[in-house]
Amino acid sequence: MKVVALITEYNPFHSGHSYHIQKAKELAGADYCVVVMSGHYVQRGEPACMDKYLRTDIALRSGADLVLELPVPFATGSAEFFAAGAVSILDRLGVVDELCFGSESGNLPLISSVASIFSNEPEAFSVAVKQFLADGASYPAARGQALIGYLTDHPLPGNLSASMEEIQSLISAPNNILGIEYVKALSRRHSSIRPATLLRTSSYLSKTLSAPHCSSSAIRHVFQSRNSDSQPTTQAMKTVRSCVPKEAYAVMSENFNSRLPIFVDDFSSMLLYKLLSARNSDLTDYLDVSPDLENRIKGNLTGASTFSAFIDTVKCRQYTRTRISRALLHILLDIKVEDFVCYKENGFVPYARVLGFRKSAESLLKSIKHNSALPLITKMADAERKLTPMGADMLGQEIFAASLYQSVVFHKYGCRMKNEYTHGVIILD
């Protein structure tokens, strides 16, 4: 049995994702494809535009055999923690042979070499990062500048070569950055899983639809513009039809304007209440909130009425928009530094929660149950007896975060979703 794994968000699913699944299986010669997917919230610090159960259904219909949930503290974490959490699940399943990710570079040897520098942190590199941070640069910018400086004096290993322009492109493109973190996480765990990459041809942040492959950002942009302009549901869906597989299109169109889309501003009142309630608290207790960012948040509490407008108000040169959004979401979801320290010290994710699987993958599930170092959660009622106290706390965070998402869906559309205890695993024939 050969198994290939993907780490995904599917926010939302498009033709490029379908290509990724099929090509990954083909290149790995895999019998099965395991997907670790973000739940109701994603790495850019926002809610997913459609809930995890709809996205799981689409993934299974599009070629995935098993979908596991990436717990919310990692799904909403920085690229490093997002990757570390997902890789920790895959590594301890005991069945995965290869991890295949998309990248703008497509150059695995170069990605691996940079990952090695980031993982080992040579002294000259580490000192430079600290200096750039002291000068006011954001962490991604500081790390990038330090890398370019380091490679000026320390050439890449073996026969590998790259121009400074190639290096700059490598460390500035979002999928490259995640790819570097995946390889770094595999290396740090001494994992037997082999990394592989597919060249990504569409821009991650492009808002332009270009069939057959486009970005999720482009589809979300169409949804948001149609939503705000109150244009007909059919028009919004017709606009993206050429970029979405028919299986995904059927699910999305059926639930459009009754269960999706969901946007960050749908959480505005919740965020404002949380920030006002915590105005006298130490916000640096929450993940990704520095003392300076805390001051900016508290100093602008009356400056904006929506989540996105508040981000714009707080934004400055030192903090990217994504970093601020992620910090605010951590405050809203009550994800704290002390929790994350505990998770990191104990191997990151202590369970594998199944969101859905194909019936034809039953032998894969049996193999996981036999080989996995993690408890496999298929029924929430059985979770408590399977989990450590830390695992129970992490799952509790997931339940709370899901409840907030479900309440927003109900408030916006009147759709009462099943809760985490009553919504069963999705099983596709």
Disulfide bonds with the S-S distance in Angstrom:
none
